[in-house]
Amino acid sequence: MKNRIFLFALMLSAATVFAQQKKVATSIDTTKNKIGAEFKLTIKTTVDTLSRVIFPGHKNFGPLEVIQSYPVDTIKKNDRYELVKKYGLTQFDSGKYTIPPMPVLINSQSFMTDSFRVEVADVKVDTLKQKMYDIKAIVPVKDEIGDWWQYLLAVVIIVASGYFVYKYIKKKQAIKADEFAYKTPIEKATLLLQTLEKKELWQKGEVKNYYSELTDIARNYIEEAIHIPAMESTTSELIAALRNATVKKKMSLTPETVENLERVLRQADLVKFAKSKPMDFEITEDRNKIEKVIVTLDKSIPQEIEIEDNVELQKQLHEKMLRKQKRNRILITAGVVLLLILATGGYFVATKGFTYVKDTVLLDESKSLLEGQWVFSEYGDPGVRLETPKVLVRKKASDVVPKDAMAFLKDMTIFSEGSLTSHFYVAVSTMKFNKDTELDLNKSYEGVLQTLEMRGARNIFMKPEEFSTQQGINGIRGYGTMAFLDPIQQKSMKVYCEILLFKQDGGLQEVMVAYEEGDLYGQKMLARIIHSVELKKANP
């Protein structure tokens, strides 16, 4: 009989890992106080300089409300630090309360503080001597809608900015297209040369930009009028192609004209790539040479070829310009949007932290559970009350317990959400036996390890300790890590798990919470669930 009962206890538990426990000293300034007065709770720990310590950040320590979380005091002792964290706690109802153990995370390992029993006394009021005052008016409270509006506003600004930039560039390009779409190559080149002179670039010291625009005007003209890919060719390739076109199209072009063009192009290469600085008169001569070359080239082109190709050429050039403008619009708009995204992301990373922003953008499952609407409910008989991210779903006991073993159970309920190989798992189990049985929680706890191994757990490290609820019900708390094989990715997954195991009148009550190790949101959810647990006394 005892062996079968022992088997049932195994099926209701999950495991945790043992890590070397460090001392966390806890003290309180007084255990008796008046309603609304402050209890000052102090937590101390000594760690090395590389350790990362996270103190509890809850709004409530059990039934007591945290009214003040004081900054951490750091005291250096040789090569170690003593960290002192103080909290101001209060309660507005008289009675006796228990401040439960709270987790302190040291290098991702949880260490529990001591619990304290405190008493809150009524404040005696003499209505005969104490002057009475009217009730104060209701003070409106600012509605906290969270940070979602900031992200929404950022998206709207980025999209709107990208749209207006795209439209603005398109409008400017349309003006330019209308200006040059129907001009002949010689008219276009002449107009561009005049515009270049009005800019006075080389007079302002911008010689490199001046030569770039000057040679681009010549190259564009050659490409449009003679149909040579001048813009994509090097100086040598362009001159060779021009000489070939002179022979092929029977152009009356002198070698001097080609040599003048080559001389200016090579001078421009030196200015752009070798940082050459020609004299003022040389710059003027180069400009005149380019203008003369363009005029000479235009006169040398046979008239019949020009008339025949002009309409089709203008059409091709116009289409090419439109494609280039569209590509430029897209690139510039994408660059502006990317810059805004980086700036917005940098702001949120600086104010919220990189991990928070990353998990918000990627819709991290654990973060969504933590920040979602939690549910406080009661499960099983005797009832287990606790707060969870989602309502737990009832499971069939027959899926866990063999049919022949069910005969020894008076009642059994199992409620859970998730699985041991998912991001987060929480389960509540209760059972009653047909006959009164005295259960040994320590032996039941030892059986948990064997059960976990049968369920696929490997590398189990656990540490058990005594645990007491706010109602004073004693049990066992186990915490630690284990490894499971992820059935989808087929790789080992390390899980941190905590279990609470209680016995009442021949029955067992169990709460188990597990999450993937290293999940900061999982740590916060586990602490919130464990500290919300309330047990209902079993009915005889």
N, C-alpha and C positions, 0 to 999 in steps of 0.2 A: 504493500500500500504506500509506504513512504517513498519507495523508488519511483512509483508512478506519479505521485504528487511532485516529486523532485523533477520529473520530466516535464510536467506542465510549467513549472517555474522557468525552465530553460527556454521554452517556446515564447515566453512573454518578454524577453530582455534583449538588449543590444549592448555593444561593448565600446570601451574608450581606451585611450592610450596613457601609459604612464610616462611621465617625464619627471626628471629630478625636481623635487619640490623645494622651493626657496621660501625662506621666512618672510612673511608679511605681517608686520606688527600693527595692531589696531587698538585704539583707545578712545574713550569718550569722557567728556569733562564731567558729566553728571548723569545719573540714571533716573533722577526725579526732577520734574519741572512742571511749570504751570502751562495751561492751554495757550498755545501761540508762542511760547518761549522757545529759544533756540537751544538745541542739543548740538554740541560741537564734536563731530566725529573726525578722528585723525588716523590716517593710514600712512605707515612708514615702510620703506623698503630700501635696501642697500644693494646697488648693482655696480658693474664695471662701467667704464666710460663709453663702451660700444653698445650697451644694452638699450633696447627700445621698450619703454614702459607706457602702458595705456591704463589710466585710472578709470573707474566707473563714471559714466556720463549720463546716468539715468535721472529722470525728473523726480522719481520716487524711490526711496530705499524701503521696500516693503510698504507698510502702512504709513510711513513718515514721508513728508514732502520735503524735497531739497529746495530750501529758500536761498541758499548761497553756496556756490562752488568756488572756493578760494584758489588763487594761483598756487602752483607747485613751488615749494621752497627747495632749493638745491644746496646741499652742504657738501663740499669736497673734502674727502678724507683720504689722503695719499693718492692712490691710483683708483679710488672708487668714489661713488657719489651716494649720498643719502638723500632720498627724495621724500618730501613730506607734503602730503595732500590733505587739506581740511575741507569738511563740508558742514554747512549749517542746516540742521534738520528741525522740523517742527510738526506738530499735530494739533488740530483744532477740536478734537473730541477727547474727553477724559477717558481714561482706562489704562490698561497695561498692554504694552505692545512689544513685539520682537523685531529688532533690526536684523534682517537675515544676512547671511554671508554674501558678499559681493565679489565679483571676479576682478582681479587685477592681472592684466596681460603683460607678461615679461617675455620679450622675444617670441610672441605668438603663443605662449603657453599660459594657461589660466591658473591663477593661484587665488584661493578664496580667503577673504577676511574673516575675522571672528564675528559671531553674532552677539547681540546685547539685548537684555530685557530692560525696558524702560517703562516708567510710569508717568502719566500725564494727569495732573490734578486739576480740579475745578478752581476757578478764581472766585473767591467769595466777594459778593457785591452787597454793600449796605445801601439799599435804595432810600433810606431815610437821610443819610449824610451825603451820598453821592448825587450830584446834580445830574438830571436827565436831559438829554438833547434829542432833537428831532432826527429822524432817519435821513441820511444824506441822499441826494438825488443820484440816479443811476448814471454812471460814467460810461459813455460809449467806448467800445473796444474796437480797435482797428482789425478788420478782417484779414486774416493771413491766408493768402491764396497761393503761397508757395512761389517757386522760382520759374514755373513753366512759362509765364508771360514774358520773361526776359529772353528766353530762347525763341519764342514765337516772334517777338519784336525784332530780334537779330535776323531771323530768316526773312521777315518782311522787308527790312531795310536792305539786306543783301540783294534780294530779288528785284526790288524797285530800283536800286542803284544800277544793277546790271542792265535792266530794261532801258533806263534813261540814257546810259552811256551808249548802248547799242543804237538807239534812235538818233542820238546826237551825231555820232560818227556817220551814220547812214545819210543824215541830212547834209553834212559837210561834204561827203563824197558825191552826193547827187549834184551839188553845185559844181564840183570839179568836173564831173562827167559831162554835164551840160556845156561847160566851158570849152572842153577839148574834143567832144565826141565827133563833130563834123568839120573840124579844121584839117587842112592838108598838112602833111609832115613838115614842110618848110615854114608854113605860117606858125605852126605850133612851136617849132624850134626857135624861130625868131622872137616870138612872144616870151618864151621862157628865158632867153638870153637877156632880154630887156628887163624882165622881172628880177633876174639874178643881179644885174648891175644896180638896181634900186635897193637891194638889200645891203650893199656895201659890206659884204662879209670880210673880204681880205683887208679892208681898211680898218676893221674892228679887231683884227688879229686872228680871225677864224679862217686861216688859209686852207686848212685841211677840208673844211666843209665847202669852201668855195670851189676847190678843185673837184670834189666829189660831185657837186651839182653840175659843174661845167662839163665834165666828161660824161655824166649821165645824159645830158641834153644831146651830146653828139651820138652816143650809143643808141639812144631812143630813136633819133632820126634815122640812123643807118638801118636799125631793125625794122622800122615802119616803112621806109621808102625803098630799101633795097632787099628786104626780106632776109637779113642775116641775123642769127641769134646773138646780137652784140652784147646784150645785157648779161648773158651767161658765159661769155667768152673772156679769156685772158687777152692781154694786149697783143701777144704774138698770134693767138688764134684769130683775133679779129682782123688784123692786118692781112694775114694769109687768106682769110675768107673774102676780104674786100678785093684783093688782087684777082682771086678766082672769079668773083662776080663781075669784075670789070671786063674780063675776057669773055665770059659766058654771055653777058647781056650787051656786049659791044658798046660799053660806055667810053666816052672820050675823056679819059681821066689821065692826067700827067703823073709821072712818078713823084714829082715834087709835092703834089697834094697829099699823096699817101704818106710820104716821109714827114710832112708837117703834122699830120694827124698822129702818126706813131710817136713823134717827138713829144707832143703835148701829153699823150696818154702815158708815156714812160715818166715824164716829169710828174704827173699826177700820182703815179705809183710810188715814186720816191717821197712825195709829200705825205701820202697816206700811210705808208708802211715803214719808211726809213726816217721820218720826221725831218725831211729836207725843208729848208726855208729859202725859196727863191726871192730875188730882189723884186721891188715894186714894178720896174719896167719889164721884167721877165713875165710877171703875172699879166700885165696889160698885153704884151705880145702874144702870150698863150691864148688869151681870150679872143684877140683879133684873128689868130690862126684858126681857131675852132669855127668862128663865124664864117671865115673865108672858105674853109673846107666844106662846111655845110652848103653854102651857096654854090660852090663849084660842083659838089656831088649832085645837087639838085638839077643843075644845068646839064650835067653829063648824062643823066638818065634819058634814054630814048623816049620821045613823046608818046608814041603809040603804046609802049609798054605801060607808061604811067596812066594813060587814059583807060586802058583795058583793065588794069588791076586796081584802080583807085576805089571804086565802089565796094568791091569785095574786100579790099584791104581795110577800109574804114570800118566795115562791119565786123571783121575779125578783131581788129584792135579794140573796138568798143566792147565786144564780148569779153575779150581778154582782160580789159580794165575792170569790167564789172565783176568778173570772177576774183580778180586780185583784191578789189575793194571788199568783197564779201568775206574773203579769207582774213583780211586785216581786221574787219569789224569783229569777227568771231574771236580772233586771237586777243585783241585789245580788251574786249568785253570779258573774256575768260580770265585774262590777267587781273582786271579790276575786281572781278568777283572773287578770285583766289586770294587776292590781297585783303579784301574785306573779311573773307572767311578766316584767314590767318590772324588778322587783327582781333576779330571777335573771339576766336578760339584762345588767343593769348590772354585776352582780358578775363575770360572765364577760368582759364587754367590758373592765372595769378590770384583770382578771388576765391575759387572753389577747389582748386587742386586738379592735377592731371587725371588722377584715377576717377574722380567724381565726374568730370566732363566726359571722359572716355566711356564710362559705364552708362551715362545718360544718353549719349549719342548712339551707342550700340544697344540700348534698351536691355541692360543687364538684368537677367531674370531675378537674381537675389536682391538687387537694389529695388526692383519693382515690387517684390514681396514685402520688403522692409518698409517702404514708403506708402504701401497701399492701405486699404481699409481693413484693420484687424477685427477679429471676432472673439468675444469672451463668451465661452459656453461650457456646459457640463456634459461629461461623457461617462457612460458605464454605471455600474452599481456594485459597490458604493461609488458615488459620483466623484469624478475628478474634474475640477474646474480649472481652466487655464485659458490664456489668450494666444491665438494663433493667427498667422497671416490669412489663412483660408479655413472654411469650415471643414472639419475632418469627416471623412466618408467611412461609413460602417462597412467592415469586411466580414465575410462569413467565417465563423470559427472553424467550420469543417475543413476550410482550406488550409488551416494551420495545424489543427489537432486531429490525430487519427480517430476513426470511428469508434474503435474499441475503447479509446481513452475518454471519449465524450460521456460515457456512462458514469464516470466518477465525478462529473461536474454538475453542479446544480445550475450554474449560469456562467456564461463567458461572453464578453464583448470586446471587440477590437475596432478601433477607429484610427485612420491614418491618412496622410497626404504625402505623395511623392514616394521615393524608394531610396534604398541605401546607396544606389549608384547614380542618383540624380543630384542636382545642385543642392537641394534641401529636403529633409525628411523629418516628419514628426509623427509620433504614434502614441496612442493611449490604450492600455489594455487593463481589463479587470476580470477577475474570476472568483467564483464561490464554489466550494466543494460540498458534496452531499453530506459529509460528516465533518464534525468539528475536528480540525487537525492543527497541531502546533507546528508551524513552519519555521525552518532555520534559514534566515535571510542570507547568512554567510555561505551556507552550502548551496543555496539557490544561485547566489552570485557566482560561485565557482562553476556551476553548471552552465552559466551564460557563455563562458569561454568555449566550452565544448559545443554548444549549440551554434555559436557563430562560426566555428570551424566547419561544422557540417553544412552551413549555409554559404560557404565559400570564402569566409574571411581568412586573411593571411596576415602574418606579421602583427599579431595583436599585442598591444602594450596597454595595460590597464592599471589604474590605481583606485581602490575603493576607499571610502571614508564615510563616517557617520554624517547623517543629514537630518535636519529638523525643519518642518514647515512652520509657517506663521501661527498655525493652530497648536503647535507643540507636538505633532505626530512625528515620531522618529522612524528613520529608515536608512537606506544605504544609497549613496551617490557614487556612481562610477564615471570616470572620465578618461579619455585617451584617444588613441588612433588605431586604425586597422586599414588593411588594403583589400579592395575588391577588384575583380576583373570587370571592366566596362563591357557589357555584352554588345554594344554597338561599335565602339572604336577598337575593341579587342586589345585594350591596354590596361595596365594596373592603375587604379584610382585610389588615392589616399584619403581617408574620411576621418574627420574628427567627430566624436560622438560623446554624449552624456546621457546617463540613464538615472532615473529615480525609482527605487523599488521599496514598497511599503507592504506591511502585512496587517490585516485587521480581521479578527474573528474567523480564522481559518481561510482567509482569502488573500489575494494579492492584488495590488494596484501598481501599475508601471507607467512611467512617462519616458519616452525616448526621443531625443533630438539629435540629428546628424547633419553635417554639411561637408562639402569638399574642403580639405585643409587649405588654409591660406585665404579663404573667402572672408573678407572683413565684414561684409554685410551678414554673412552667415553667423559670425561671432555675435553680432549685435542682436540678431533674431533669437539665437539660442539663449542669451542672457535674459532677454525680455520674456521669453516663454517660461524658463525655469523659475524666475522670480515671481511669476504670476500664478504658480500652481497652488491650488487650495484643495484639500481633501475633505470629502464628506464622511462623517462617521458611519460605520457599517451598522445596519439594523440587525439585532439578534434574530 
